[in-house]
């Protein structure tokens, strides 16, 4: 989204993601630091972690999914909500 473009910051994880892996990924990212140190108190980092794990779960359960674009995820102190998403699947024309 806008912050990714503005910060020119992307993090990549390959393979299944559990909560521990999602937390490590987020903690070493600039966005993770922004969420944890937001003015007025930390935002819902756990909600973002659950969203990352949910995307991983979708990929595990549906190998035909080749890309998921969630934009934006709105994060407040009490929750994280995916506002829009596009899921791209492989096409089989045989």
C-alpha positions in Angstrom: 0.0 0.0 0.0 1.0 3.6 0.4 3.3 3.0 3.3 5.1 0.2 1.4 5.7 2.5 -1.5 6.6 5.5 0.7 9.1 3.5 2.9 10.3 1.4 0.0 10.2 -1.5 2.4 9.3 -5.1 1.6 9.7 -8.3 3.7 9.5 -11.8 2.3 8.9 -15.1 3.9 8.8 -18.4 1.9 6.8 -21.4 3.2 4.3 -21.9 5.9 4.1 -19.2 8.6 3.2 -19.7 12.2 2.7 -17.0 14.8 6.4 -17.1 15.9 7.6 -16.7 12.3 5.1 -13.9 11.6 6.2 -12.1 14.8 9.9 -12.3 13.8 9.1 -11.1 10.3 7.1 -8.1 11.6 9.6 -7.3 14.4 12.5 -6.9 11.9 10.5 -4.7 9.6 10.2 -1.0 9.6 6.4 -1.4 9.6 6.6 -3.6 12.7 8.5 -0.9 14.5 6.0 1.7 13.4 3.1 -0.4 14.8 4.8 -1.1 18.1 6.0 2.5 18.6 2.9 4.4 17.3 2.2 7.7 19.0 -0.4 7.2 21.7 0.5 3.5 22.1 1.1 0.3 20.2 -1.3 -0.7 17.5 -2.8 -4.2 17.1 0.4 -6.1 16.2 -1.2 -9.4 17.1 -4.0 -8.7 14.6 -1.5 -8.2 11.9 0.3 -11.4 12.9 -3.0 -13.3 12.7 -3.6 -11.8 9.2 -0.2 -12.9 8.1 -0.9 -16.4 9.4 -4.3 -16.5 7.7 -2.7 -15.7 4.3 -0.2 -18.5 4.9 -3.0 -20.9 5.8 -4.9 -20.0 2.6 -1.7 -20.7 0.6 -1.2 -24.1 2.4 -4.9 -25.1 1.9 -5.1 -24.0 -1.7 -2.0 -24.6 -3.8 -3.7 -23.1 -6.8 -3.3 -19.7 -5.2 -0.2 -18.0 -6.6 -0.7 -14.5 -5.1 -2.7 -12.6 -2.5 -2.7 -8.8 -2.5 -4.3 -7.3 0.6 -4.6 -3.6 0.4 -5.1 -2.0 2.7 -5.0 -3.5 6.2 -6.3 -0.9 8.5 -4.7 -1.2 12.0 -5.9 0.5 15.1 -5.1 -0.1 18.8 -7.9 -2.7 19.1 -7.9 -4.5 15.7 -6.5 -5.1 12.2 -9.0 -5.3 9.3 -8.2 -6.3 5.7 -10.4 -3.9 3.7 -9.8 -5.4 0.3 -8.0 -8.4 -1.2 -7.4 -9.9 -4.5 -6.5 -13.6 -4.8 -4.9 -14.8 -7.9 -5.1 -18.5 -8.9 -3.4 -20.5 -11.5 -5.4 -21.2 -14.6 -5.7 -24.7 -16.0 -6.7 -24.5 -19.7 -6.3 -28.3 -20.4 
